[in-house]
C-alpha cells in the first residue's frame, strides 16, 4: 500500500482542514512480482492501483513502466456506473480508437463474467445483459458498456485538454475511473499492444 503523510492537526479556526494525500512511489521499475504469473514472452498490461504504476510487456523483448492517474474514488473494485472506481481483476484490450478527448483509447473489457454474476445476484442486470456480457468475453469482444455496472473503462491519454495535462504532471487522479497516461505514452503503448492483449489490474 502507498505510504501516507503523517497527519497534521487541523486548524479549523480558518474554516479549512486539508486531508493529506498519499505519497505515490516513483514507478520506474518494470519488475512485476512472479506471483502474478505474467510471462516475459507473452503480451500483457499490469496495473497496480495503489502504486499508480502500469507495466506494459509486448512479449518480444520490450517492456516499459508508467505512472498512471485513476479516478476520484480509486480504492476498491468498480461496482456500479459512476462510482469513480477502476475495476480490478483479469481483462483484455477489447478495442482501440483514436479520440480527440483521449488521444488514443484502449478499451478494458469491463464488466467481466464475475461482474455479471455479481450484478445478476444484486438484481442489477436483465437476463439479456447477463448473457451478452458472457458472450462478449467468450468471443473476446466489447462487453455491454451501458448497464448498471458501468463501462467505457479504458487506458488513454489526456487529449487536447491542457488542464488534464497539468493535473497529470502534478500526480493528481483526474479520470472518471479509467487509467490515464500522457499522450506520448499512450502512443507508445498502443504501438506495442493489440486488441486481445491480457490486462491484469490489482488493488
Secondary structure in CASP SS format (residue, H / E / C, confidence):
PFRMAT SS
TARGET T0000
AUTHOR 0000-0000-0000
METHOD secondary structure of the structure
MODEL  1
X C 1.00
X C 1.00
X E 1.00
X E 1.00
X C 1.00
X C 1.00
X C 1.00
X C 1.00
X C 1.00
X C 1.00
X C 1.00
X H 1.00
X H 1.00
X H 1.00
X C 1.00
X C 1.00
X C 1.00
X C 1.00
X C 1.00
X C 1.00
X C 1.00
X E 1.00
X E 1.00
X C 1.00
X C 1.00
X C 1.00
X C 1.00
X C 1.00
X C 1.00
X C 1.00
X C 1.00
X C 1.00
X C 1.00
X H 1.00
X H 1.00
X H 1.00
X C 1.00
X C 1.00
X C 1.00
X C 1.00
X C 1.00
X C 1.00
X E 1.00
X E 1.00
X E 1.00
X E 1.00
X E 1.00
X E 1.00
X C 1.00
X C 1.00
X C 1.00
X C 1.00
X E 1.00
X E 1.00
X E 1.00
X E 1.00
X E 1.00
X E 1.00
X C 1.00
X C 1.00
X C 1.00
X C 1.00
X E 1.00
X E 1.00
X E 1.00
X E 1.00
X E 1.00
X C 1.00
X E 1.00
X C 1.00
X E 1.00
X C 1.00
X C 1.00
X C 1.00
X C 1.00
X C 1.00
X C 1.00
X C 1.00
X C 1.00
X C 1.00
X C 1.00
X C 1.00
X C 1.00
X C 1.00
X C 1.00
X C 1.00
X C 1.00
X C 1.00
X E 1.00
X E 1.00
X E 1.00
X E 1.00
X E 1.00
X E 1.00
X E 1.00
X E 1.00
X E 1.00
X E 1.00
X E 1.00
X C 1.00
X C 1.00
X C 1.00
X E 1.00
X E 1.00
X E 1.00
X E 1.00
X E 1.00
X E 1.00
X C 1.00
X C 1.00
X C 1.00
X C 1.00
X H 1.00
X H 1.00
X H 1.00
X H 1.00
X H 1.00
X H 1.00
X H 1.00
X H 1.00
X H 1.00
X C 1.00
X C 1.00
X C 1.00
X C 1.00
X C 1.00
X H 1.00
X H 1.00
X H 1.00
X H 1.00
X H 1.00
X H 1.00
X H 1.00
X H 1.00
X H 1.00
X H 1.00
X H 1.00
X H 1.00
X C 1.00
X C 1.00
X C 1.00
X C 1.00
X C 1.00
X C 1.00
X C 1.00
X C 1.00
X C 1.00
X C 1.00
X C 1.00
X C 1.00
X C 1.00
X C 1.00
X C 1.00
X E 1.00
X E 1.00
X E 1.00
X C 1.00
X C 1.00
X C 1.00
X C 1.00
X C 1.00
X H 1.00
X H 1.00
X H 1.00
X H 1.00
X H 1.00
X H 1.00
X H 1.00
X H 1.00
X C 1.00
X C 1.00
X C 1.00
X C 1.00
X C 1.00
X E 1.00
X C 1.00
X C 1.00
X C 1.00
X E 1.00
X E 1.00
X C 1.00
X C 1.00
X H 1.00
X H 1.00
X H 1.00
X H 1.00
X H 1.00
X H 1.00
X H 1.00
X H 1.00
X H 1.00
X H 1.00
X C 1.00
X C 1.00
X C 1.00
X C 1.00
X C 1.00
X E 1.00
X E 1.00
X E 1.00
X E 1.00
X E 1.00
X C 1.00
END
